[in-house]
Amino acid sequence: MRYLIILNDPPYGTERSYNGLRLALTLQKREDVQLSIFLMADSVLCAKRGQKTPDGYYNLERMLKGLASRRAAIGTCGSCMDARGLMDEDLLPGVQRSSMEELTDWTVAADKVIVF
């Protein structure tokens, strides 16, 4: 089954992106799941390299690295990145600059779309 998770909120300050990635990590453990994650608006900052969080606090960089290592497709909205001064080289390995066109393709292909 194909799942698409769309995140909108910033990496910290709310827990919506954190909870979306928690679900993504759990889904990715299933054998029959193909997972895509699209970051837009402030959530593009979830894919920024070099996040430093206090000990014992969740870290979205580590969560996204885990998903990328398990072959989840992770795209970031290019115009959202541009609006926030985020460059391609700022992105974590396994995360790619994407577009609304690709999000449209992923949405059409998905069996389930989940938005956080």
Secondary structure in CASP SS format (residue, H / E / C, confidence):
PFRMAT SS
TARGET T0000
AUTHOR 0000-0000-0000
METHOD secondary structure of the structure
MODEL  1
M C 1.00
R E 1.00
Y E 1.00
L E 1.00
I E 1.00
I E 1.00
L E 1.00
N C 1.00
D C 1.00
P C 1.00
P C 1.00
Y C 1.00
G C 1.00
T C 1.00
E C 1.00
R H 1.00
S H 1.00
Y H 1.00
N H 1.00
G H 1.00
L H 1.00
R H 1.00
L H 1.00
A H 1.00
L H 1.00
T H 1.00
L H 1.00
Q H 1.00
K C 1.00
R C 1.00
E C 1.00
D C 1.00
V C 1.00
Q E 1.00
L E 1.00
S E 1.00
I E 1.00
F E 1.00
L E 1.00
M C 1.00
A H 1.00
D H 1.00
S H 1.00
V H 1.00
L H 1.00
C H 1.00
A H 1.00
K E 1.00
R C 1.00
G C 1.00
Q C 1.00
K C 1.00
T C 1.00
P C 1.00
D C 1.00
G C 1.00
Y C 1.00
Y C 1.00
N C 1.00
L H 1.00
E H 1.00
R H 1.00
M H 1.00
L H 1.00
K H 1.00
G H 1.00
L H 1.00
A H 1.00
S H 1.00
R C 1.00
R C 1.00
A C 1.00
A E 1.00
I E 1.00
G E 1.00
T E 1.00
C E 1.00
G H 1.00
S H 1.00
C H 1.00
M H 1.00
D H 1.00
A H 1.00
R C 1.00
G C 1.00
L C 1.00
M C 1.00
D H 1.00
E H 1.00
D H 1.00
L E 1.00
L C 1.00
P C 1.00
G C 1.00
V E 1.00
Q E 1.00
R E 1.00
S E 1.00
S C 1.00
M H 1.00
E H 1.00
E H 1.00
L H 1.00
T H 1.00
D H 1.00
W H 1.00
T H 1.00
V H 1.00
A H 1.00
A C 1.00
D C 1.00
K E 1.00
V E 1.00
I E 1.00
V E 1.00
F C 1.00
END
